Structure formats: structure tokens, C-alpha cells
Amino acid sequence: MSVVDKSEKFNWFVRVGYFSRAMLYGVLGLIVLTSAGKISQGTDGIFRAIEDFPAGTVILWIMVLGLIAYALFRFCSPLFDIENSGSDAKGWGKRIGHAGSAIGHLALAYSAFQYANSSGGSGGGSGGAEEAAAGVLSVELGGVVLGILGIAFGLASFNQFKKAFTGSFMNRISASAPDFTRMLGGAGFAARGVVYAIIGWSLIQAGFFSGGAEQVKTLGSAVASLAGEGIWFTLVGVGLLMFGLFSLVLARYRIIPELDSDGRVPAFRA
């Protein structure tokens, strides 16, 4: 298989991942704004809502494959530096952050798989996270692992807010993208910053302060924890919906790094 063929397959692989991310965040934002009661079910509520769509099970299977594709794309950053982040402290910080994103999206893919693979969906998005956290806490230094993961989410939260403010994400988007892309991305990254901060704090509580595995929050349960915060809950919902639309733009206009002959440190081309 030629390098061109590999790059083309990789390109579509990543774009399906962005489409799946668009579905995930778009549905999450819609649930918050139209049927907030479902979000009390945490991540399970997101996939239950998708399952209720026409051809919902088919959509879930597409999301499973897409979220895995996106996760593998993110794993390429720490392994091969395909985003040209570099190997200095700042570069490795970005690459480790991408690895964390990969792990998070694999967890979401597994939750989607549980629903797609069962009629009525036994699910387990939030429960699965608690079980995983309990397993980590049961081993020596497990609390430290969760605590460090919480700090990583905290740093990722800061990075989301930074992207929202600076608009640096536009450097990876084609100039042909719609004019409103900057606005969608800014609002979306700010909303994700809030959600990541909640997830990070829940992990720090579970890991360093003996809060227990039940403290750990997933994407859905982190948003659900804002349900009593009035306008802030609504603003985060709007931001997440906009991030879903932003991800849909990325599925078309994201500049995907092209693989070179050995698959390492490729160049970007609009």
C-alpha cells in the first residue's frame, strides 16, 4: 500500500472520529437544553437518548467505531508526534494531554458499545467509571494514580480555557472553514473547560482525599452536577451543543497530518 493510500485512509479514519465526537457533544447539549432530566442519568442518559433516535442502534455503532478512531488518532500524538508538538517539556505536556483524551474517548466508546450491543441498553457509563475507579483504588498507590489523573484533567481544563481565549485551535483548521468556526470553538472549549475541571476535581477527591470511587464523574455526570446552578447549567449546555457543531465543522475542515514513509512527524497541508 502506498503512502498516499495510507494517508487517505488515515484522513477518513480521523474525520469519522470527529463526526462521532460531534454527535456525542451535540446530543449532550440538546439533552441539557431540552430534557435536562435525562442528564441526571449521567453518560447513560446520552446514549439512551441516541438509542431512541430513528436508526439509533446504527448511530451508536458508528459512534463506537468513530470514538475508537478518534482515540487512536490521539494516541498517535504521544507515540509518533504526528501533531509536531515537539519533545521539550511543553511538547510532551501536549502529547500527554492527547493521551488522556484518547483514554477518555475509549471509555466513551466502550459505553456506546454496551448500548449498541444490547437491546434496551444495560449501559453502565457512570457505573462503569465507578467500577474502574474502585479497581484502581484497590491496588497499592491506586489513589495516587487517580489523583494524578485528576491533576491531568485539571491541566487539560486550563488548556481548554486557553484555547477558548486565544483561538489557537484555528491553526489546525482550513481557511475554507465557515466564518463562525472561531465563535463555535471558543464557546465549546470554554464549556469543556468547565466539565473537565469537574471531572478532575472528582478524581482528586477520590484519589487524594479518600472520597471513594462514587465521587468519580464521567462526561454526563459532570454536566448533571451543574443541574442546580441555573444559568450556568444552561450556558454549559449551549457551549457543549456549540462544541458538537464545531466538531462537525472539524470533520470537514480539520487539517489532518499526512503520513510520511515511516508514519512519523508528518507535515500539515490545508
Secondary structure as UniProt FT lines:
FT   HELIX           3..34
FT   HELIX           36..39
FT   TURN            40..42
FT   HELIX           43..51
FT   TURN            54..55
FT   HELIX           56..80
FT   TURN            82..83
FT   HELIX           89..116
FT   TURN            119..120
FT   HELIX           125..137
FT   TURN            140..141
FT   HELIX           142..166
FT   HELIX           168..172
FT   TURN            175..176
FT   TURN            179..180
FT   HELIX           181..208
FT   HELIX           213..215
FT   HELIX           219..224
FT   TURN            225..228
FT   HELIX           231..253
FT   TURN            261..262
//
